[in-house]
Amino acid sequence: MIHHEEVWGTVVSLEFHEESKSTSEIETVSKEAVSFLHEIDRDFSTFKNDSEVTKIRSGELKIENASARMQLIWKLCEEARDLTEGAFDPWHPRLGGFDPSGYVKGWAADQIANKAVAAGISHVHINAGGDITLRGGMLTSNGEKPWMIGIQHPEKKDAIATALPITNGAVASSGTYERGAHIVDPANGLIAIGARATSVFGPDGGIADALATALVVSGREGARWFLKPELAEYGCWGVDRNTDATWSLRWPER
């Protein structure tokens, strides 16, 4: 079953497959996922005047008085900021206050996938505006195979630059694909110039999302983060800012 939902200013695609489940059972899981997407948008959107994150940004709400989910995302964003040595910084003044957008989409996609698996659905593919979470591989006539996730070069929109074979995990991409140069370098408050495009894969969608954003800031220099034990299961691909040169680290095996 495939469902496309307009939310978060983008389209989120939900793909669930399980031969042992009826269509109605899978539809129930899909409806719950859609409800969760809108719940996250309601609480975390920086464009909604009444969202919880907007109240934090305006000073109306202190983080210690926020919901448990908001406090969790705040803490996870702090950890991601530390992992990237400040290159990912949702609190940078240029952002207008706390903005977890570069973390929460990947995190939310993971939550949906985990709930689907807990409900007995083995094969899950979620694309949350470029943040992709995968479970169980894809079903083919020859059995199960890894999902093949195509990565697009920012200057070659009609071609796939490379592909990632992923069975279980997440892939997040960032750069100039849809919104142009929009990522801020926390070190100087200017538009980031480290890389034109990046993709990160690993077990956690929120961390992959944050790392992809941070690599646009740091470029190849960010490769050193992946030497940290916390990121031993993560890898990346990038396009240099001023050339078409690409680079990668820890490409997964099929």
Backbone as CSV, one residue per row, in Angstrom:
resi,resn,N_x,N_y,N_z,CA_x,CA_y,CA_z,C_x,C_y,C_z
1,MET,0.841,-1.186,0.000,0.000,0.000,0.000,0.884,1.247,0.000
2,ILE,0.540,2.232,-0.820,1.287,3.489,-0.892,0.319,4.643,-0.661
3,HIS,0.726,5.576,0.190,-0.094,6.763,0.458,0.805,7.991,0.428
4,HIS,0.336,9.064,-0.207,1.063,10.327,-0.258,0.270,11.387,0.519
5,GLU,0.941,12.036,1.462,0.274,13.025,2.306,0.997,14.366,2.234
6,GLU,0.234,15.432,1.970,0.801,16.781,1.982,0.836,17.285,3.417
7,VAL,2.032,17.513,3.915,2.228,17.968,5.287,3.654,18.492,5.404
8,TRP,3.915,19.371,6.357,5.246,19.946,6.563,5.723,20.770,5.377
9,GLY,4.807,21.224,4.538,5.204,21.981,3.367,5.830,21.132,2.285
10,THR,5.611,19.817,2.360,6.163,18.901,1.369,5.184,17.738,1.213
11,VAL,5.594,16.690,0.546,4.780,15.483,0.424,5.521,14.342,1.105
12,VAL,4.844,13.675,2.010,5.406,12.512,2.683,4.782,11.261,2.078
13,SER,5.634,10.347,1.621,5.152,9.106,1.010,5.337,7.951,1.979
14,LEU,4.241,7.218,2.183,4.244,6.073,3.085,4.002,4.804,2.266
15,GLU,4.913,3.861,2.374,4.771,2.604,1.632,4.890,1.441,2.604
16,PHE,3.800,0.675,2.740,3.766,-0.458,3.654,3.396,-1.726,2.885
17,HIS,4.167,-2.804,3.102,3.867,-4.091,2.461,3.986,-5.206,3.497
18,GLU,2.975,-6.037,3.556,3.010,-7.205,4.430,1.982,-8.218,3.928
19,GLU,2.479,-9.327,3.404,1.595,-10.319,2.799,0.639,-10.956,3.805
20,SER,1.023,-11.000,5.081,0.185,-11.652,6.086,-0.896,-10.730,6.644
21,LYS,-0.898,-9.456,6.216,-1.871,-8.492,6.713,-2.906,-8.166,5.639
22,SER,-4.136,-7.929,6.083,-5.202,-7.538,5.153,-5.042,-6.078,4.773
23,THR,-5.730,-5.694,3.705,-5.681,-4.291,3.273,-6.190,-3.369,4.360
24,SER,-7.242,-3.761,5.045,-7.804,-2.914,6.098,-6.837,-2.755,7.260
25,GLU,-6.101,-3.803,7.589,-5.121,-3.717,8.676,-3.994,-2.747,8.309
26,ILE,-3.537,-2.825,7.074,-2.474,-1.911,6.637,-3.002,-0.485,6.555
27,GLU,-4.249,-0.315,6.126,-4.839,1.027,6.068,-4.931,1.651,7.450
28,THR,-5.206,0.842,8.463,-5.255,1.347,9.837,-3.900,1.904,10.257
29,VAL,-2.846,1.168,9.943,-1.486,1.636,10.256,-1.181,2.926,9.500
30,SER,-1.591,2.988,8.232,-1.349,4.172,7.419,-2.080,5.394,7.975
31,LYS,-3.318,5.209,8.399,-4.101,6.322,8.957,-3.473,6.830,10.251
32,GLU,-2.996,5.921,11.072,-2.326,6.321,12.310,-1.047,7.097,12.000
33,ALA,-0.334,6.685,10.958,0.888,7.385,10.552,0.579,8.793,10.074
34,VAL,-0.479,8.942,9.281,-0.875,10.257,8.784,-1.263,11.169,9.944
35,SER,-2.004,10.636,10.906,-2.389,11.416,12.083,-1.159,11.884,12.850
36,PHE,-0.174,11.003,12.971,1.065,11.351,13.671,1.823,12.445,12.930
37,LEU,1.863,12.376,11.600,2.540,13.397,10.800,1.958,14.779,11.080
38,HIS,0.638,14.873,11.094,-0.007,16.162,11.320,0.157,16.627,12.773
39,GLU,0.241,15.681,13.675,0.493,16.016,15.079,1.872,16.647,15.235
40,ILE,2.871,16.050,14.587,4.228,16.599,14.642,4.279,17.965,13.970
41,ASP,3.602,18.116,12.844,3.553,19.408,12.163,2.895,20.459,13.050
42,ARG,1.827,20.081,13.725,1.120,21.000,14.613,2.033,21.502,15.737
43,ASP,2.854,20.610,16.295,3.680,20.979,17.450,5.013,21.610,17.078
44,PHE,5.599,21.199,15.918,6.971,21.593,15.610,7.103,22.593,14.460
45,SER,6.028,22.943,13.816,6.124,23.884,12.697,6.534,25.274,13.186
46,THR,7.520,25.844,12.511,7.913,27.229,12.813,7.035,28.224,12.072
47,PHE,6.112,27.728,11.242,5.239,28.604,10.454,3.844,28.723,11.052
48,LYS,3.542,27.921,12.066,2.237,27.986,12.712,2.343,28.833,13.979
49,ASN,1.527,29.878,14.072,1.608,30.803,15.201,1.288,30.157,16.541
50,ASP,0.496,29.074,16.505,0.087,28.447,17.752,0.827,27.139,18.042
51,SER,1.873,26.834,17.274,2.610,25.599,17.531,3.437,25.730,18.807
52,GLU,3.749,24.602,19.382,4.532,24.610,20.615,5.925,25.189,20.376
53,VAL,6.527,24.855,19.247,7.870,25.362,18.984,7.852,26.876,18.745
54,THR,6.779,27.401,18.150,6.664,28.851,17.962,6.571,29.554,19.312
55,LYS,5.857,28.966,20.242,5.747,29.549,21.585,7.098,29.557,22.291
56,ILE,7.911,28.522,22.047,9.264,28.501,22.611,10.123,29.575,21.960
57,ARG,10.004,29.721,20.667,10.792,30.707,19.926,10.445,32.138,20.363
58,SER,9.190,32.361,20.694,8.760,33.713,21.088,9.009,34.003,22.556
59,GLY,9.369,32.981,23.334,9.583,33.160,24.761,8.329,32.955,25.594
60,GLU,7.223,32.646,24.925,5.962,32.416,25.634,6.013,31.134,26.463
61,LEU,6.804,30.157,25.981,6.895,28.858,26.650,8.358,28.512,26.896
62,LYS,8.676,28.135,28.115,10.018,27.684,28.460,10.123,26.185,28.198
63,ILE,11.313,25.747,27.797,11.478,24.346,27.447,11.159,23.436,28.627
64,GLU,11.447,23.875,29.864,11.170,23.036,31.019,9.667,22.852,31.269
65,ASN,8.862,23.707,30.653,7.410,23.589,30.782,6.760,23.000,29.525
66,ALA,7.570,22.647,28.549,7.055,22.110,27.285,6.693,20.638,27.447
67,SER,6.095,20.079,26.402,5.694,18.674,26.429,6.915,17.766,26.512
68,ALA,6.685,16.534,26.941,7.777,15.569,27.045,8.420,15.329,25.679
69,ARG,7.619,15.313,24.614,8.165,15.099,23.272,9.055,16.258,22.858
70,MET,8.626,17.488,23.152,9.445,18.655,22.802,10.754,18.634,23.579
71,GLN,10.698,18.290,24.839,11.913,18.224,25.643,12.853,17.140,25.126
72,LEU,12.290,16.030,24.650,13.117,14.964,24.076,13.836,15.454,22.829
73,ILE,13.109,16.105,21.917,13.728,16.605,20.685,14.784,17.656,21.006
74,TRP,14.531,18.504,21.973,15.513,19.506,22.421,16.807,18.811,22.837
75,LYS,16.673,17.762,23.665,17.840,17.020,24.142,18.564,16.323,22.989
76,LEU,17.807,15.705,22.088,18.429,15.019,20.953,19.146,16.004,20.029
77,CYS,18.582,17.200,19.881,19.241,18.236,19.077,20.540,18.696,19.736
78,GLU,20.547,18.759,21.063,21.786,19.101,21.773,22.858,18.051,21.498
79,GLU,22.466,16.792,21.520,23.424,15.719,21.255,23.943,15.784,19.819
80,ALA,23.056,16.086,18.877,23.469,16.203,17.474,24.400,17.398,17.287
81,ARG,24.135,18.480,17.997,25.017,19.649,17.922,26.421,19.281,18.409
82,ASP,26.490,18.495,19.489,27.794,18.078,20.013,28.509,17.146,19.032
83,LEU,27.782,16.217,18.429,28.386,15.271,17.486,28.991,15.995,16.283
84,THR,28.354,17.087,15.864,28.819,17.827,14.687,29.684,19.026,15.063
85,GLU,30.072,19.092,16.331,30.944,20.167,16.808,30.375,21.549,16.486
86,GLY,29.041,21.655,16.590,28.378,22.945,16.412,27.948,23.265,14.997
87,ALA,28.291,22.433,14.025,27.894,22.714,12.638,26.383,22.579,12.461
88,PHE,25.762,21.725,13.248,24.301,21.657,13.325,23.892,22.372,14.600
89,ASP,23.207,23.505,14.471,22.858,24.308,15.641,21.451,24.886,15.498
90,PRO,20.438,24.190,16.018,19.058,24.662,15.893,18.752,25.913,16.703
91,TRP,19.716,26.372,17.505,19.491,27.562,18.326,20.170,28.808,17.769
92,HIS,20.759,28.712,16.586,21.483,29.860,16.044,20.533,31.050,15.874
93,PRO,20.963,32.265,16.306,20.081,33.437,16.224,19.532,33.704,14.826
94,ARG,20.304,33.364,13.775,19.844,33.596,12.406,18.562,32.806,12.102
95,LEU,18.326,31.749,12.870,17.145,30.915,12.660,15.911,31.489,13.357
96,GLY,16.102,32.511,14.158,14.960,33.137,14.830,14.537,32.436,16.100
97,GLY,15.404,31.603,16.653,15.070,30.829,17.838,15.154,29.348,17.540
98,PHE,14.784,28.531,18.496,14.892,27.075,18.357,14.132,26.584,17.129
99,ASP,14.858,25.933,16.219,14.266,25.408,14.994,14.779,23.984,14.781
100,PRO,14.008,22.971,15.208,14.454,21.581,15.097,14.123,20.935,13.760
101,SER,13.776,21.738,12.755,13.356,21.194,11.458,14.398,20.261,10.862
102,GLY,15.680,20.526,11.096,16.751,19.705,10.536,16.968,18.400,11.270
103,TYR,16.127,18.113,12.249,16.233,16.858,12.996,14.909,16.100,13.034
104,VAL,13.822,16.853,13.231,12.565,16.201,13.618,11.915,15.410,12.476
105,LYS,12.141,15.792,11.213,11.533,15.025,10.124,12.087,13.604,10.069
106,GLY,13.407,13.491,10.142,14.020,12.168,10.138,13.612,11.358,11.352
107,TRP,13.534,12.027,12.497,13.110,11.366,13.734,11.678,10.861,13.607
108,ALA,10.783,11.690,13.092,9.378,11.314,12.955,9.204,10.147,11.988
109,ALA,9.966,10.141,10.893,9.890,9.025,9.951,10.286,7.721,10.633
110,ASP,11.293,7.777,11.490,11.697,6.590,12.247,10.576,6.104,13.153
111,GLN,9.903,7.040,13.828,8.827,6.653,14.749,7.710,5.922,14.005
112,ILE,7.357,6.431,12.831,6.318,5.790,12.028,6.750,4.387,11.612
113,ALA,7.979,4.256,11.154,8.482,2.951,10.719,8.488,1.954,11.874
114,ASN,8.928,2.407,13.032,8.984,1.511,14.192,7.583,1.057,14.616
115,LYS,6.623,1.971,14.552,5.244,1.609,14.903,4.667,0.625,13.885
116,ALA,5.005,0.816,12.621,4.524,-0.101,11.587,5.091,-1.501,11.795
117,VAL,6.368,-1.592,12.102,6.999,-2.887,12.347,6.381,-3.546,13.581
118,ALA,6.126,-2.736,14.619,5.499,-3.273,15.828,4.095,-3.798,15.549
119,ALA,3.437,-3.245,14.524,2.099,-3.690,14.141,2.144,-4.899,13.203
120,GLY,3.353,-5.395,12.917,3.485,-6.599,12.111,3.755,-6.381,10.643
121,ILE,4.115,-5.152,10.258,4.419,-4.864,8.853,5.936,-4.928,8.656
122,SER,6.372,-5.813,7.801,7.810,-6.095,7.673,8.540,-5.180,6.708
123,HIS,7.828,-4.638,5.713,8.495,-3.883,4.659,7.940,-2.453,4.639
124,VAL,8.817,-1.513,4.981,8.399,-0.118,5.164,9.348,0.804,4.414
125,HIS,8.775,1.752,3.684,9.549,2.774,2.978,8.846,4.108,3.202
126,ILE,9.509,5.019,3.904,8.929,6.332,4.195,9.858,7.401,3.645
127,ASN,9.303,8.286,2.834,10.056,9.411,2.280,9.413,10.692,2.781
128,ALA,10.048,11.311,3.771,9.525,12.535,4.373,10.259,13.730,3.781
129,GLY,9.906,14.078,2.552,10.536,15.224,1.906,12.030,15.082,1.742
130,GLY,12.486,13.863,1.428,13.912,13.629,1.222,14.589,12.915,2.368
131,ASP,13.916,12.838,3.528,14.418,12.051,4.649,13.741,10.692,4.585
132,ILE,14.522,9.653,4.331,13.972,8.336,4.036,14.310,7.353,5.148
133,THR,13.281,6.643,5.619,13.470,5.582,6.604,12.982,4.268,6.010
134,LEU,13.751,3.204,6.217,13.498,1.916,5.567,13.548,0.778,6.570
135,ARG,12.659,-0.177,6.361,12.669,-1.378,7.186,12.382,-2.597,6.310
136,GLY,13.175,-3.654,6.484,12.847,-4.947,5.916,13.205,-5.204,4.473
137,GLY,13.756,-4.238,3.787,14.061,-4.443,2.380,12.817,-4.438,1.521
138,MET,13.005,-4.560,0.218,11.878,-4.521,-0.711,11.598,-5.902,-1.258
139,LEU,10.296,-6.175,-1.430,9.862,-7.458,-1.965,9.956,-7.450,-3.489
140,THR,10.587,-8.457,-4.056,10.670,-8.602,-5.505,10.264,-10.024,-5.882
141,SER,10.172,-10.289,-7.169,9.823,-11.637,-7.635,10.899,-12.648,-7.268
142,ASN,12.103,-12.136,-6.956,13.207,-13.014,-6.574,13.475,-12.984,-5.074
143,GLY,12.488,-12.535,-4.310,12.653,-12.474,-2.868,12.950,-11.058,-2.377
144,GLU,13.469,-10.960,-1.169,13.754,-9.664,-0.567,15.121,-9.152,-1.000
145,LYS,15.174,-7.869,-1.291,16.427,-7.209,-1.638,16.494,-5.867,-0.923
146,PRO,17.687,-5.294,-0.784,17.765,-3.961,-0.167,17.009,-2.929,-1.003
147,TRP,16.433,-1.947,-0.346,15.891,-0.804,-1.065,17.055,-0.084,-1.733
148,MET,16.913,0.300,-2.994,17.956,1.054,-3.686,17.536,2.523,-3.704
149,ILE,18.249,3.330,-2.953,17.898,4.743,-2.795,18.784,5.592,-3.704
150,GLY,18.178,6.156,-4.730,18.929,6.976,-5.668,19.273,8.335,-5.085
151,ILE,20.501,8.774,-5.303,20.974,10.082,-4.845,21.165,10.976,-6.062
152,GLN,20.565,12.137,-6.024,20.589,13.056,-7.162,21.702,14.086,-7.024
153,HIS,22.410,14.327,-8.127,23.399,15.400,-8.157,22.644,16.728,-8.288
154,PRO,23.009,17.760,-7.518,22.250,19.019,-7.548,22.252,19.724,-8.898
155,GLU,23.235,19.434,-9.755,23.301,20.080,-11.060,22.848,19.164,-12.196
156,LYS,22.463,17.947,-11.849,22.057,16.976,-12.875,20.740,16.350,-12.433
157,LYS,19.682,17.149,-12.517,18.408,16.787,-11.905,17.714,15.605,-12.574
158,ASP,18.095,15.268,-13.784,17.435,14.177,-14.491,18.210,12.864,-14.397
159,ALA,19.255,12.845,-13.577,20.083,11.644,-13.494,20.378,11.299,-12.035
160,ILE,20.558,10.016,-11.786,20.939,9.541,-10.469,22.460,9.479,-10.398
161,ALA,23.035,10.191,-9.436,24.490,10.226,-9.318,25.036,8.931,-8.744
162,THR,24.305,8.363,-7.777,24.721,7.105,-7.166,23.506,6.513,-6.471
163,ALA,23.643,5.307,-5.962,22.522,4.656,-5.285,23.016,3.935,-4.042
164,LEU,22.201,3.976,-3.001,22.525,3.348,-1.729,21.655,2.115,-1.517
165,PRO,22.260,0.951,-1.279,21.463,-0.232,-0.944,21.229,-0.287,0.566
166,ILE,19.992,-0.111,0.999,19.662,-0.079,2.420,18.518,-1.050,2.702
167,THR,18.711,-1.930,3.665,17.635,-2.821,4.101,16.920,-2.233,5.305
168,ASN,17.680,-1.887,6.326,17.136,-1.251,7.525,17.972,-0.033,7.863
169,GLY,17.340,1.111,7.992,18.088,2.317,8.326,17.441,3.550,7.753
170,ALA,18.232,4.604,7.625,17.714,5.882,7.156,18.718,6.550,6.235
171,VAL,18.196,7.363,5.325,19.014,8.178,4.426,18.439,9.591,4.444
172,ALA,19.287,10.580,4.700,18.844,11.975,4.696,19.717,12.768,3.738
173,SER,19.095,13.669,2.987,19.826,14.500,2.032,19.570,15.968,2.322
174,SER,20.576,16.779,2.048,20.448,18.211,2.267,21.255,18.945,1.205
175,GLY,20.910,20.204,0.999,21.634,20.998,0.008,20.723,21.947,-0.725
176,THR,21.007,22.159,-1.990,20.305,23.169,-2.776,19.228,22.571,-3.667
177,TYR,18.805,21.350,-3.392,17.875,20.638,-4.276,16.575,21.405,-4.511
178,GLU,15.870,21.784,-3.427,14.549,22.390,-3.578,14.512,23.847,-3.136
179,ARG,15.244,24.181,-2.085,15.123,25.509,-1.485,16.300,26.416,-1.783
180,GLY,17.231,25.981,-2.636,18.393,26.791,-2.913,19.317,26.841,-1.708
181,ALA,20.227,27.816,-1.700,21.173,27.960,-0.584,20.439,28.578,0.607
182,HIS,20.127,27.761,1.602,19.325,28.245,2.724,19.895,27.855,4.085
183,ILE,20.934,27.013,4.110,21.470,26.533,5.380,22.499,27.518,5.920
184,VAL,22.366,27.846,7.203,23.221,28.841,7.842,24.436,28.178,8.479
185,ASP,25.598,28.800,8.309,26.817,28.373,8.984,26.811,28.991,10.380
186,PRO,26.682,28.198,11.448,26.623,28.759,12.801,27.869,29.539,13.200
187,ALA,28.985,29.270,12.534,30.230,29.948,12.905,30.215,31.432,12.562
188,ASN,29.483,31.816,11.497,29.511,33.216,11.075,28.139,33.798,10.730
189,GLY,27.105,32.964,10.752,25.761,33.449,10.449,25.482,33.641,8.979
190,LEU,26.427,33.250,8.121,26.256,33.393,6.677,25.770,32.081,6.064
191,ILE,25.419,32.125,4.775,24.990,30.917,4.085,26.150,29.917,4.032
192,ALA,25.860,28.665,4.335,26.884,27.627,4.377,27.495,27.388,2.999
193,ILE,28.804,27.175,2.976,29.509,26.980,1.708,30.381,25.724,1.718
194,GLY,30.157,24.822,2.661,30.989,23.625,2.741,30.729,22.633,1.628
195,ALA,29.465,22.458,1.274,29.102,21.506,0.220,27.808,21.952,-0.426
196,ARG,27.631,21.571,-1.688,26.382,21.890,-2.387,25.282,20.898,-2.056
197,ALA,25.675,19.674,-1.803,24.695,18.640,-1.501,25.361,17.536,-0.701
198,THR,24.616,16.940,0.211,25.126,15.836,1.005,24.023,14.816,1.242
199,SER,24.406,13.591,1.435,23.498,12.533,1.859,24.201,11.725,2.935
200,VAL,23.441,11.362,3.966,23.989,10.585,5.076,23.096,9.382,5.311
201,PHE,23.697,8.221,5.537,22.920,7.034,5.869,23.381,6.479,7.211
202,GLY,22.466,5.805,7.887,22.776,5.218,9.184,21.527,4.697,9.852
203,PRO,21.642,4.202,11.071,20.495,3.575,11.728,19.441,4.536,12.247
204,ASP,19.789,5.799,12.489,18.863,6.748,13.103,18.562,7.906,12.149
205,GLY,17.265,8.101,11.811,16.894,9.132,10.847,17.124,10.541,11.334
206,GLY,16.921,10.799,12.631,17.143,12.140,13.155,18.601,12.538,13.079
207,ILE,19.482,11.630,13.467,20.917,11.915,13.410,21.369,12.067,11.959
208,ALA,20.888,11.202,11.070,21.251,11.316,9.657,20.809,12.662,9.105
209,ASP,19.616,13.106,9.477,19.090,14.402,9.046,20.008,15.530,9.502
210,ALA,20.369,15.514,10.788,21.240,16.559,11.335,22.625,16.536,10.697
211,LEU,23.175,15.340,10.483,24.497,15.219,9.876,24.502,15.740,8.444
212,ALA,23.453,15.453,7.688,23.389,15.935,6.308,23.400,17.454,6.271
213,THR,22.641,18.067,7.179,22.631,19.533,7.269,24.007,20.060,7.656
214,ALA,24.619,19.421,8.648,25.923,19.880,9.146,27.016,19.741,8.099
215,LEU,26.947,18.713,7.256,27.969,18.534,6.226,27.885,19.596,5.142
216,VAL,26.704,20.158,4.905,26.601,21.291,3.985,27.402,22.467,4.532
217,VAL,27.450,22.574,5.851,28.232,23.626,6.508,29.727,23.326,6.433
218,SER,30.128,22.124,6.795,31.549,21.801,6.962,32.205,21.167,5.745
219,GLY,31.410,20.597,4.835,32.006,19.930,3.679,32.856,18.750,4.102
220,ARG,33.938,18.530,3.376,34.785,17.361,3.633,35.378,17.364,5.037
221,GLU,35.528,18.548,5.630,36.088,18.597,6.982,35.220,17.837,7.975
222,GLY,33.938,17.698,7.660,33.040,16.987,8.555,33.275,15.487,8.572
223,ALA,34.111,14.975,7.680,34.388,13.531,7.663,34.967,13.065,8.994
224,ARG,35.636,13.965,9.708,36.241,13.566,10.978,35.202,13.169,12.023
225,TRP,33.979,13.700,11.900,32.929,13.334,12.869,32.658,11.843,12.833
226,PHE,32.812,11.241,11.657,32.455,9.842,11.491,33.479,8.899,12.128
227,LEU,34.551,9.466,12.676,35.515,8.680,13.439,35.052,8.485,14.874
228,LYS,34.049,9.229,15.289,33.529,9.090,16.646,32.783,7.766,16.779
229,PRO,32.927,7.102,17.923,32.272,5.794,18.085,30.758,5.852,17.921
230,GLU,30.142,6.983,18.269,28.691,7.109,18.132,28.228,7.069,16.671
231,LEU,29.171,7.358,15.752,28.820,7.420,14.335,29.481,6.313,13.518
232,ALA,29.863,5.239,14.200,30.557,4.135,13.524,29.685,3.455,12.469
233,GLU,28.368,3.550,12.592,27.469,2.892,11.638,26.927,3.856,10.581
234,TYR,27.492,5.055,10.500,27.010,6.064,9.551,28.032,6.277,8.433
235,GLY,27.529,6.689,7.284,28.383,7.031,6.157,27.773,8.199,5.403
236,CYS,28.501,8.715,4.424,28.009,9.917,3.746,28.497,10.002,2.306
237,TRP,27.858,10.910,1.567,28.205,11.238,0.182,28.010,12.733,0.032
238,GLY,28.902,13.401,-0.708,28.770,14.847,-0.852,29.279,15.364,-2.180
239,VAL,28.827,16.580,-2.499,29.279,17.298,-3.692,29.934,18.591,-3.222
240,ASP,31.174,18.820,-3.638,31.886,20.027,-3.231,31.151,21.285,-3.683
241,ARG,31.366,22.353,-2.955,30.676,23.606,-3.227,31.024,24.203,-4.585
242,ASN,32.302,24.250,-4.936,32.720,24.988,-6.128,33.065,24.114,-7.328
243,THR,32.900,22.804,-7.213,33.187,21.913,-8.331,32.105,20.840,-8.387
244,ASP,32.199,19.973,-9.388,31.283,18.835,-9.477,31.862,17.604,-8.782
245,ALA,32.991,17.765,-8.118,33.642,16.630,-7.475,32.778,16.069,-6.355
246,THR,32.683,14.743,-6.309,31.921,14.076,-5.256,32.857,13.261,-4.373
247,TRP,32.419,12.980,-3.175,33.203,12.191,-2.241,32.253,11.364,-1.371
248,SER,32.762,10.290,-0.815,31.916,9.435,0.005,32.737,8.763,1.095
249,LEU,32.034,8.249,2.083,32.670,7.584,3.223,31.800,6.419,3.663
250,ARG,32.387,5.235,3.786,31.706,4.030,4.273,30.472,3.663,3.452
251,TRP,30.675,3.418,2.190,29.558,3.026,1.335,29.073,1.635,1.733
252,PRO,27.753,1.439,1.917,27.265,0.118,2.349,27.369,-0.918,1.239
253,GLU,27.514,-2.164,1.646,27.573,-3.258,0.673,26.177,-3.822,0.444
254,ARG,25.939,-4.273,-0.776,24.641,-4.862,-1.104,24.519,-6.260,-0.531
